[in-house]
Amino acid sequence: MVPFEALYGRRCRTPLCWYESGERVILGPEIVQETTEKIRMIREKMRTSQSRLKSYHDKRRKDLEFQEGDH
């Protein structure tokens, strides 16, 4: 069972489900192109955010040195 089903008690309706259930008007070349573009933008923003967080962390990182007997 996926989290959506556990939370809402039903299957999640995706564009693929709409196509299967006969709502063919919703799934056209435009919505596929729009969805693909949104996914690309989301991935790009995630990469940018991860890079920003990494550089922030790397600037504040301190090398740790341990001596024998340290606890």
Contacts in CASP RR format, 6 or more apart in sequence:
PFRMAT RR
TARGET T0000
AUTHOR 0000-0000-0000
METHOD contacts of the structure
MODEL  1
MVPFEALYGRRCRTPLCWYESGERVILGPEIVQETTEKIRMIREKMRTSQ
SRLKSYHDKRRKDLEFQEGDH
2 12 0 8 1.000
4 11 0 8 1.000
4 12 0 8 1.000
5 11 0 8 1.000
5 12 0 8 1.000
11 17 0 8 1.000
15 26 0 8 1.000
15 27 0 8 1.000
15 31 0 8 1.000
15 32 0 8 1.000
15 35 0 8 1.000
16 27 0 8 1.000
18 26 0 8 1.000
18 27 0 8 1.000
19 26 0 8 1.000
19 27 0 8 1.000
END
